[in-house]
């Protein structure tokens, strides 16, 4: 084996934290690490272990990160990813809110001590933050009025990926919606400008604007309270004429009512939906994957159906998220035990993690760290009462997943 081959085999097995430093050793190493062949080999060796966090998306009161995974193989971080979201604005701030986390980028809403609204998109890994300019007619008073409007949402962030690297992003505001149309405000990193886009959308008046949309592959997904459905729109889809409306797979009469409100999350590059069904003695968990953006039963694939009988001693378990890279691992919250339950849907093994305990390894080999998780879960639970679509749902969080490869923050080209 030649020396270059030996260097390659050593470098490709190092964490990204080290590779980020070794790129500056010499031109040959930088060229090697930046090559597509090296990137593909590295990603093939690190397909299931990456640092990530559960970030709460309410106004910052307790903490941004309620649960973090660090010490994972891909990055080798010694602290949780949420600690990277250390933000320094040009002025003193009085409010900080994470609006969205997508493909390693974070969208923040910030209020200065004088009440000036500011939006930033950043790459916390490299501490790169870019302040999104507001449209000229959007004064501070106008933005404040918009944010108080029940049909306004400023939590949209979508990206365009090439070979695992973010090359573009768009900040999306849902400005207004009526029965058959929705108005989007879209800021693009490609142009550095805003555009207003009017899109046909049936039943858009029934959107839950206060719920944050879920982003995947340039598509945003909003919950609707109309017969258990959600709305999707592709912001990088070219000539898409209208929003897609899809119903959840468990609205058919042959399924019993779900125990919790319907919602969606992401795992293994797909939109997934999961819910609990049945009584205490026969409680079952069903998990579906979205396979087509067409309404009807063919849009969903049932990937898991398991009994939760072995977890009955933990009391009522509230679904939180699925592991972003392993769809066989689900996170459930136990109010009785005041802890996060990690449940493997394939092996039926589970582990209970409490905030009061020392940090320890979880099912994906990463180290878990908690930060005011119990207080946040209790706050969310008190705010939501049972509804006709099921009981309280704790999915008011965003997954901040570190990218599997190095990429910088895309910036608009200077005019």
Secondary structure, DSSP 4 states (H G I P E B T S, - for coil): --HHHHHHHHHTTS-HHHHHHHTTS-HHHHHHHHSHHHHHHHHHH-SS---EEEEE-SSSSS-SEEEEEES-TTT--SS-GGGG-----SS-EEEEEEEEEETTEEEEEEEETT--EEEEEEETTTTEEEEEPPPTT--HHHHHHHHTSTT-EEEEEEEEEETTEEEEEEEEEEEEE-SSEEEEEEEETTTTEEEEEEEE-TTGGGB-TTSPPEEETTEEEEEETTTTEEEEEETTSSS--B-EEEE-TT-STTSPPBSB----EEETTEEEEEEEES-STT-EEEEEEE--SSSSGGGEEEEEEEE-GGGGGG-SEEEEEE-SS-TTEEEEEETTTTEEEEEETTT--EEEEETTSPP-B-TTSPEEEESSHHHHHHHHHHH---BTTBB-----EEEEE--SS--PPP-PPP-
